[in-house]
Amino acid sequence: MQTRDILGVGAAVLAALALPAAAVAQSAQAKAAVDSAKAAGVVGEQADGFLGFVTGGGDPALRSAVAEINAGRAQVYREAAARTGATPEAAGAAAFVNVVQPRIQPGQFYKPNGGGWVKK
């Protein structure tokens, strides 16, 4: 994908993520659980634009919160892809680069393409 295409997909994802949390199927409870798990190093951000488990699989409530947020992100990526002609996978990757990665806090984990978990 060319840089111009990535920027277009990134802009579409940015616009979609600016919607209210309900529009991306993310409850306050799920967000709080995931934020806490990120701070504890249990959950991290992946280069595909989805959350993943750094260690273990978490308890059932945390797994449910991660699944809820990932489902909301998947919907946003499908919508961005439909508007830009890209794939949902490209939209997720663009979201990671343009939206998610800049927001990763020191001490939190992320997983780049083809690599293992990295602590910022």
Protein Blocks (a to p, Z undefined) as FASTA:
>chain_A
ZZklmmmmmmmmmmmmmpcfklnopafklmmmmmmmmmnomaccdfkopacdfbhjbjfk
lmmmmmmmmmmmmmmmmmmmmmnopafklmmmmmmmmmmmmmpcghiacddehiacddZZ
